[in-house]
Amino acid sequence: MSSTNYLIADLPDTERPRERMRRLGADALSNSELLAILIRHGTRGKSALAVAANLLRAFDGSLKRLAGAQPSELHKIPGIGTVKALELSAAFALAKRVTLESCMQQPQMTSPELVAKYVREKLRQREQEEFHALLLDTRMRLIRDEVITIGLLDRSLVHAREVFRGAIKEACQSVIISHNHPSGDVTPSEEDLKSTRMLQRAGQIIGITILDHVIVSSGLNDNRFFSFRQENLLLKEPELKGNISR
């Protein structure tokens, strides 16, 4: 019989997850032990450690997959009730925000890689497209992340006034636009290209530069991204004087 099937109360005090964490620190504990601390109580005949081990197995041992699961998915695991599922989801959400905060504290958004890292963490596993404007100060630091649209598939309906309203208020000189592709294919559409160039021309008139348009995959383990700047798809200075359709 696996040791995880014993009740935690049957374990010596020094081997219980909470006591081990107190003595040795969180880094010394296994994933199952850390989850058991969050789960707190097992079920009849099964310890919190056993429930935690089953929970991990249900997601192929992947913490990323587990952290991305909805409460309704967690609730399907024996021993994980509605309240526990919500508590676990809350813990995972906090962990995600810690990662996001560290991304936001990057002193400068100086590369497509940094932008993609930030946006991926923000939009990971989103099932709808979200179009964001990242407002930057003169040192390329993120001032604010503005959500422009959610679930809008037709990029031609993105209006310049919505993208630049916040930038004007914050007196920004540059903006990076970004959105996710839930399908995982980060190739820009024709509308992505047209709307980017429209926004570039609009920004040129009001003195705000569109530095890049970064498209990311919102798949759980998909780190692909597409940068208009890297692929030389942004308009050059002589081309910015074209007509603006909206």
C-alpha positions as a printed Julia matrix, in Angstrom:
246×3 Matrix{Float64}:
   0.0    0.0     0.0
   1.31   3.47   -0.9
   2.21   5.65    2.05
  -0.13   8.32    0.68
  -3.08   6.09    1.57
  -2.35   6.4     5.28
  -4.1    9.15    7.18
  -1.85  12.11    7.94
  -2.79  11.66   11.6
  -1.11   8.24   11.44
   2.2    9.74   10.35
   4.85  10.71   12.9
   4.61  14.4    13.72
   7.93  15.08   12.02
   6.71  13.59    8.73
   3.46  15.51    8.46
   3.53  18.07    5.6
   2.92  21.11    7.78
   5.61  20.07   10.27
   8.07  19.3     7.47
   7.39  22.71    5.95
   7.89  24.4     9.33
  11.21  22.65    9.85
  12.6   22.46    6.33
  10.82  25.12    4.31
   8.46  24.8     1.35
  11.23  23.94   -1.12
  11.88  20.65    0.7
   8.31  19.41    0.15
   7.02  17.49   -2.85
   4.22  18.86   -5.0
   1.83  16.4    -3.37
   2.81  17.56    0.1
   2.3   21.22   -0.78
  -1.09  20.43   -2.29
  -2.01  18.39    0.79
  -1.4   21.46    2.95
  -3.85  23.41    0.8
  -6.37  20.55    0.73
  -6.07  20.14    4.54
  -8.47  17.21    4.99
  -8.82  13.91    3.18
 -11.85  11.66    2.86
 -12.81   8.5     4.69
  -9.9    6.12    4.3
  -7.83   8.55    2.22
  -5.41  11.12    3.52
  -5.03  14.62    2.16
  -1.75  13.33    0.7
  -3.6   10.62   -1.2
  -6.16  13.11   -2.49
  -3.32  15.42   -3.55
  -1.52  12.59   -5.35
  -4.73  11.64   -7.19
  -5.27  15.27   -8.12
  -1.82  15.52   -9.66
  -2.25  12.24  -11.53
  -5.51  13.49  -13.02
  -3.49  16.21  -14.75
  -0.58  13.95  -15.74
   1.57  15.28  -12.91
   1.69  18.71  -14.54
   1.37  21.68  -12.2
   0.79  23.94  -15.2
  -2.19  21.89  -16.32
  -3.49  21.67  -12.78
  -3.15  25.42  -12.23
  -5.0   26.09  -15.47
  -7.97  23.88  -14.6
 -11.36  25.37  -13.84
 -12.93  24.76  -10.4
 -15.51  22.52  -12.09
 -12.69  20.28  -13.36
 -11.03  20.1    -9.94
 -14.38  19.23   -8.37
 -14.49  16.01  -10.42
 -11.57  14.58   -8.43
 -12.69  12.46   -5.45
 -12.05  14.34   -2.24
 -12.15  17.78   -3.88
 -15.43  19.41   -3.0
 -16.76  22.73   -4.24
 -15.08  24.77   -1.51
 -11.71  23.02   -1.91
 -11.86  23.47   -5.68
 -12.43  27.2    -5.25
  -9.68  27.49   -2.64
  -7.19  25.7    -4.9
  -8.18  27.89   -7.85
  -7.68  30.98   -5.69
  -4.19  29.8    -4.7
  -3.26  29.15   -8.34
  -4.65  32.56   -9.36
  -2.46  34.25   -6.75
   0.59  32.34   -8.03
  -0.21  33.53  -11.55
  -0.42  37.11  -10.33
   2.98  36.8    -8.66
   4.44  35.74  -12.01
   2.59  38.53  -13.78
   3.79  41.09  -11.24
   7.39  40.04  -11.79
   6.86  40.51  -15.53
   5.35  43.94  -14.98
   8.31  44.94  -12.85
  10.68  44.53  -15.77
  12.3   47.97  -15.93
  11.72  48.26  -19.66
   9.64  46.6   -22.38
  12.53  46.77  -24.79
  12.02  43.61  -26.81
   9.22  41.56  -28.36
  10.27  38.69  -26.09
   9.56  40.73  -22.95
   6.23  41.91  -24.33
   5.22  38.37  -25.31
   6.19  37.03  -21.88
   4.0   39.6   -20.16
   1.01  39.2   -22.48
   1.2   35.38  -22.42
   0.97  35.32  -18.63
  -1.96  37.7   -18.74
  -3.92  35.92  -21.46
  -2.9   32.3   -20.93
  -5.84  29.93  -21.57
  -8.25  32.71  -22.51
 -10.87  31.29  -24.83
 -11.68  34.63  -26.45
  -9.45  37.08  -28.26
  -8.47  40.13  -26.22
  -6.94  43.22  -27.79
  -4.7   45.24  -25.45
  -2.84  48.55  -25.61
   0.32  48.68  -23.5
   0.98  52.29  -22.56
   4.68  53.08  -22.13
   6.63  55.92  -20.57
   9.72  57.49  -22.14
  11.92  54.76  -20.62
   9.78  52.01  -22.16
   8.28  51.04  -18.81
   4.68  49.85  -18.69
   2.39  52.54  -17.28
  -0.89  50.75  -17.85
  -2.33  47.79  -19.72
  -5.65  48.75  -21.3
  -8.13  46.16  -22.56
  -9.57  47.54  -25.8
 -11.83  44.67  -26.92
 -12.8   41.17  -25.78
 -14.21  38.56  -28.12
 -14.06  40.8   -31.19
 -12.92  38.64  -34.1
 -13.13  41.36  -36.75
  -9.99  43.42  -36.16
 -11.32  46.07  -38.58
 -13.73  47.17  -35.84
 -10.92  48.26  -33.51
 -11.11  52.06  -33.41
  -8.14  54.36  -33.06
  -9.92  56.56  -30.51
 -10.3   53.58  -28.15
  -6.65  52.59  -28.51
  -5.25  56.1   -28.01
  -7.69  57.52  -25.44
  -5.67  56.24  -22.47
  -2.35  57.07  -24.11
  -3.42  60.7   -24.59
  -4.59  60.9   -20.98
  -1.26  59.51  -19.74
   0.74  61.69  -22.17
   2.4   58.58  -23.63
   4.65  58.9   -26.63
   4.56  55.22  -27.51
   2.19  52.26  -27.36
   2.55  48.55  -28.06
  -0.6   46.77  -29.15
  -1.1   43.07  -28.57
  -3.7   40.36  -28.75
  -3.99  36.6   -28.32
  -4.98  33.84  -30.71
  -6.79  31.08  -28.76
  -6.33  28.76  -31.75
  -2.58  28.75  -31.13
  -1.74  29.95  -34.65
   0.01  33.29  -34.18
   0.09  34.14  -37.89
  -1.49  37.59  -38.36
  -4.63  37.84  -40.46
  -5.1   40.37  -43.22
  -7.29  42.38  -40.85
  -4.53  42.29  -38.23
  -2.19  43.84  -40.78
  -4.69  46.47  -41.96
  -5.71  47.52  -38.45
  -2.08  47.79  -37.32
  -1.23  50.11  -40.18
  -4.38  52.14  -39.61
  -3.39  52.61  -35.97
   0.16  53.53  -36.98
  -1.14  56.28  -39.26
  -3.56  57.55  -36.62
  -0.8   57.59  -34.03
   1.51  59.51  -36.35
  -1.05  62.33  -36.57
  -1.34  62.73  -32.79
   2.32  62.1   -32.03
   2.04  58.62  -30.52
   4.14  55.82  -32.01
   2.91  52.26  -32.36
   6.16  50.48  -31.55
   4.97  46.94  -32.23
   2.01  44.62  -32.52
   2.66  41.34  -30.73
   0.38  38.32  -31.19
   0.64  35.47  -28.69
  -0.86  32.02  -28.42
  -3.06  31.61  -25.36
  -2.41  27.87  -25.17
  -1.29  26.6   -21.77
   2.19  25.45  -22.79
   2.49  27.36  -26.06
   5.14  30.09  -26.03
   4.88  31.09  -29.67
   4.46  34.74  -30.58
   4.57  36.98  -33.63
   6.1   40.46  -33.66
   5.25  42.87  -36.47
   8.49  44.73  -35.74
  10.64  41.6   -35.91
   9.01  40.62  -39.2
   9.38  44.15  -40.65
   5.63  44.54  -41.14
   5.32  47.96  -39.53
   5.01  50.94  -41.85
   8.13  53.03  -42.33
   8.07  56.82  -41.94
   7.3   57.69  -45.62
   4.37  55.24  -45.61
   2.69  56.73  -42.54
   1.04  59.53  -44.49
  -1.59  57.33  -46.11
  -5.33  57.66  -45.59
  -6.94  56.6   -42.34
 -10.21  54.78  -42.88
 -11.38  55.01  -39.25
